[in-house]
Amino acid sequence: YTGEDTLSLHDALPICWEAAQKIFMNCILNKKLLDAAVIEALKDILKDETLDPAFKDLLFTLPAESYLYEQVEVIDPQSIHQSRRQVRHQLATALQEEWHWAFENHQTSGAYSPDAKSAGKRALKNLALHMLADGQHPAADTMALKQYESANNMTDQYAALAILVNFASDKAQGCLAHFHERFKSDALVIDKWFALQASRQSDLSGKTSVMKDVTELRKH
């Protein structure tokens, strides 16, 4: 990517999103990390209170691996996966202060509301919580557990559970058992419960075999 792409991060929303995605893709495919100027621009975007939280969530969502496969002649899934993880981890660690701000300032108090504004705040808050966990923020585990226990909607509760599972929290098993007991009569929700455990990434959650977990889950 070029200096012009970095400057475009400060442009109107569609251009800003396009510039961010181009920068992310370039770094991932070329196994590079984001440079300091891009990091500073992204910090400003994340803390810009004039921007829609839903837009921020979209902008900070890295290109999907399936899309990245389409951009290369020879596909190396493992290499692309690891490079994408490195860029995401850099975003998590370099923007720790900003992610903490985003989490704290996008809570949705009161009764659950499905309106677009509330949904956008939930999306950004849950992305921020994931990034705090990825960046090994010392309070991330406690924050995820608190959200799981206090959530009044499936979006927030499942997001917190996914973070506890994917980052190998010692509280994950207790929450999984609680979640199963609460929703065991809802087949669609229990499908999500199975999928979460079967698809967790071992490079995030430790060396415990995912296949072993899948074998155990088949006993349900």
N, C-alpha and C positions, 0 to 999 in steps of 0.2 A: 504494500500500500504506500501512498505518498503523503507528503505534508498537506496536500490539498484535501485528502480524505480526513486527516485529523482536524483541519479547520472546518470541514463540513459537519463535524459533530456539533457545532454551534449554530447550524442553519435551521431552517424550518423543519418541522417534525418528520415528514417523509424522507427528506434528504438526510437528516440526522440518523434516522433508523437505517437507511441504506448504507451510509458511510460506516456505521458501527458494524453492520453485518459483513461488509466487505473487509474491514480490518480484521474482524474475528476470523473469517474464513482464510484470509491470507496467512495469518499467524499459525493457524491450525495446520494448514496444508504444507507450510514451509517449516514447521516445527520450531517456531519462534515464539517469544513472549511479547506482550504489549510493551511499547516503549513508554518512557516517563510522561511525555506530552499527552499521549492517549489516556493514560491513567488519570492524570489531572483533569482532563476534559470529562471523563466519565464520573469522577467525583463530583464535579460541578453539576452534571446532569442529574445524578442520583439525589442530590440535596436541593435541587431547584423545585421550590414549592409551587411554582406556576405550571408545572408539567403534570399531566394526568398520570396517576399511579399505574393505570393499566398500560399506558404507553411505556413507562419505565420498565415494567415487567417484560413487555415485549422486546424492548431494545436490548435488555441484558440477557435475553434467552439466546444462547449460542445456536448457530446453524445446526440442524439435525445431522446426525452421521449419515443417514440415507441421502440427504441432499449433498453432503460433502463427497460421497462416493461418485455422484454424477459429475463432479468437477475435475476428476482425474482420469487418466487413461488406464493406469494400473492401480487397482484397488488393494490397499493393505488395511483391512479393517482394524487390526490390533494397533497399528501405528497411528491411524486417525483417531481411534478411541483414546489412546494415551495422550496424544497431543491436545485433543479437545479437553481432556481432564486437566492437563497442565495449565491451559489458558483459564479454565474455570477456577482452578485453585488459585491462580494469580489474582483473579478478580476478587475472590473470597478473602485473600490475605491482605492485598493492597488497599482494599476499601473497607476494612473492618469497622472503622469509626463510622463511616457512612452507612454501612449495613445495619449497625446497631441503631443509628438514628432512624433509619427507615422502618425498622421493626417497631421501635417505641412510638413513632409518630403516625403509624397507620393501623392502629388498633381500631376495631369497630365495636364500640360499647353499645350496650342495650340489646334489644331483641334483634334476632337475625332479620336482615333485609336483603332481598335478591336484586336490588337495583344496581345499575351499572357502576355507580360511584363506589358503593360498598364492596362490590365484587372486585373492582380494581384495587382497592385498598387491601383486601384479603390476599389477592394474588401477589402484590408486592411485599406485603408483610411475610408471607410464607416463603417467598424467594429469599428474602433477607435472612430469615431464620435458617434456611438451608445453607446459605453462604456463611453465616456465623459458625455453623457446625463444621462446614468444610474448612474454614479458616482456623478451626480449633480454638474458638473463643472460649474462655474458661467458664462462662455462664451458659453456653449454648445448650448443654444437656438439661440443665435446670429449667431454662426457658421453654424448651420443647416439652418437657414433662408438665410444666404448669399449663401450657396451652392445651395439651391433650386433656388434662383433667378439668379444665374450666371451659372448654369450647362448647358453644351452643349450636354448632352446625357441623355437618359432615366434612365440609371443605377444610376447616381449621383442624378438626380432630384427626382426620386422615393424614393431613400434611405433617402434623407433629409426629404421628405414629411412624410415618415413612422416614422421617429424620432419625428417630430413635433406632429404627431397625437398620437403616443403611449405614449409620455411623456407629453401630455396635455398642449402643448404650446398655449398661447393665440393668436399665429399667425397661428395656424393650420387651422382654418376655412377659413381664407382668402386664404391660399395656396390651400386648397381643392377646393374652388370655382374657383380659377385661373386654376388649373389643369383640372377640369371638362370642363371649357369653352374652353380650348386649345385643348383637345382631345375628345370632345363630339361626334365626327363623327367616332371615332375609337373604335369599340365595344370591342376589346380585351383589350385595355388600360383602358377603363371604367370598365370592369370587375375587373381589379386590383384595381381601385379606390373604387369600392363597397366592395371588399374583405378586403381591408385595414381597412375600418371603421367597418365592421362587425366582424372582427377577432381581433381587438385591445384588449389588455389585461387590464382589469379593475384594476388589481393590480399594473400596471405601470401608467395608465393614469387617475386614480382617480375613484371616486365612481359613476360617471355618468353611468347610465344603458346602456350597449351595446345593449340590446334588444330594448330600446327606440330608439336608433340610427337606428337599423335595421328597425323598424316600419316606421321611417321617410324616410329611403332610399327607401322603397317600393313605395313611392309616386312619385319617379322619372319615 
